[in-house]
Amino acid sequence: MSIYAKLREGVITSSAAETQEIAQTLAAALRPDTTLALHGDLGAGKTTFVQGLARGLGVTAPVTSPTFNIFTLYQGGSRTLVHMDAYRLENDQQIDALMLEDFLVSPWCLAIEWPDKIAAWIPTDAFHLDLGITSDQRHTIRLRT
């Protein structure tokens, strides 16, 4: 079963390492110049997921939430990872001031936490992933269809 099929069905992980492993597997399957919109409440595992994604893209630098920077660039072995946290943005027009497009030099992968804040800006071909927490504190990851 492909990673896309698994994620469409939904995946439950019991640890940060398992969440990162799923993201690392997804990274290997992503085509260049892909946007991932990561939906989920605080603590749902969005940054943990991006850490695994980074590892899968060959990033060796530590990956942390870019809440105060808005976005951080990481150079991977095969492409640049742009990790964005839109939590502090009030609307999608603020993206223009960030000049984000200037940093999306092919090949890239853009991972956006809190994408609902800039929904009108998200490309129509973006992958939307819902991350959550079960009542027994396991994490869920589901690719929207």
C-alpha positions in Angstrom: 0.0 0.0 0.0 1.4 3.4 -0.9 2.0 6.1 1.7 -0.8 8.2 0.1 -3.3 5.3 0.5 -2.2 4.7 4.1 -2.6 8.4 4.9 -6.0 8.6 3.2 -7.2 5.7 5.4 -5.6 7.5 8.4 -2.6 6.5 10.5 -2.4 6.3 14.3 1.0 6.8 15.9 2.1 6.1 19.5 5.2 8.2 19.6 6.9 11.2 18.1 9.4 8.8 16.4 6.5 7.0 14.6 5.0 10.3 13.5 8.4 11.4 12.1 8.8 8.0 10.3 5.4 8.5 8.5 6.5 12.0 7.4 9.9 10.7 6.3 8.2 8.1 4.2 5.9 10.7 2.7 8.9 13.0 1.9 10.4 10.3 -0.3 7.2 10.0 -2.3 6.5 13.8 -2.8 7.0 15.3 -6.1 9.2 18.5 -6.3 7.5 21.8 -5.6 4.8 20.4 -3.3 2.8 22.3 -0.6 1.6 20.5 2.5 -1.1 22.2 4.6 -0.9 20.8 8.2 -4.2 21.2 10.1 -4.5 20.5 13.8 -4.8 22.0 17.2 -1.8 23.0 19.4 0.1 19.9 20.3 -1.3 17.7 17.5 2.2 17.0 16.2 2.6 19.4 13.3 6.2 20.4 14.0 7.0 16.8 14.9 5.6 15.8 11.5 7.8 18.5 9.8 10.9 17.2 11.6 10.3 13.8 10.0 9.6 15.4 6.6 12.9 17.3 6.9 14.8 14.1 7.7 13.2 12.5 4.6 14.4 15.4 2.5 17.9 15.2 3.8 17.9 18.1 6.2 20.4 17.6 9.0 19.8 20.9 10.9 17.5 20.8 13.9 13.9 21.7 13.0 11.9 23.8 15.4 8.6 25.7 15.1 9.1 29.0 13.2 6.3 30.8 15.1 8.3 34.0 15.6 10.1 34.0 12.3 6.9 33.0 10.4 9.0 30.7 8.1 12.4 29.0 8.1 14.4 27.6 5.2 16.2 24.3 5.5 18.5 22.9 2.7 18.0 19.2 2.2 19.9 16.9 0.0 17.5 17.1 -2.9 15.4 20.2 -2.2 14.7 23.1 0.1 12.2 22.7 2.9 10.3 25.9 3.7 8.6 25.5 7.1 6.0 28.1 7.7 3.9 28.8 10.8 1.0 31.0 9.8 -0.4 31.2 13.4 0.6 34.9 13.8 -0.7 36.0 10.4 -4.0 37.7 10.3 -4.8 37.2 6.6 -3.3 35.8 3.4 -2.4 39.3 2.1 0.4 39.4 4.7 2.2 36.7 2.8 3.1 39.2 0.0 5.1 41.2 2.6 7.1 38.1 3.5 8.2 37.7 -0.1 7.8 33.9 0.3 7.7 33.2 -3.4 11.3 34.5 -3.6 12.4 31.5 -1.5 10.4 28.9 -3.4 13.1 28.1 -5.9 12.6 24.7 -7.5 12.9 22.0 -6.2 11.2 22.8 -2.9 8.6 21.5 -0.3 6.5 24.0 1.6 5.0 22.8 4.9 2.5 25.2 6.4 1.3 25.0 10.0 -2.0 26.7 10.7 -3.0 27.0 7.0 -6.5 28.1 7.7 -5.1 31.5 8.5 -4.0 31.9 4.9 -6.5 29.6 3.2 -7.0 31.8 0.1 -3.2 31.7 -0.5 -2.8 27.9 -0.4 -2.3 26.4 -3.8 -5.2 24.3 -5.1 -3.0 21.3 -5.6 -1.7 21.3 -2.0 -2.0 18.2 0.1 -4.1 18.8 3.3 -3.2 16.6 6.3 -5.3 16.6 9.5 -3.3 15.9 12.6 -5.0 15.1 15.9 -4.8 13.4 19.3 -7.0 10.5 20.4 -8.5 10.2 23.9 -5.6 7.8 24.8 -3.0 10.4 23.7 -2.0 8.7 20.4 -1.7 10.9 17.3 -3.7 10.7 14.1 -2.6 11.7 10.6 -5.1 11.7 7.8 -4.7 12.9 4.2 -7.9 14.7 3.0 -9.4 13.4 -0.2 
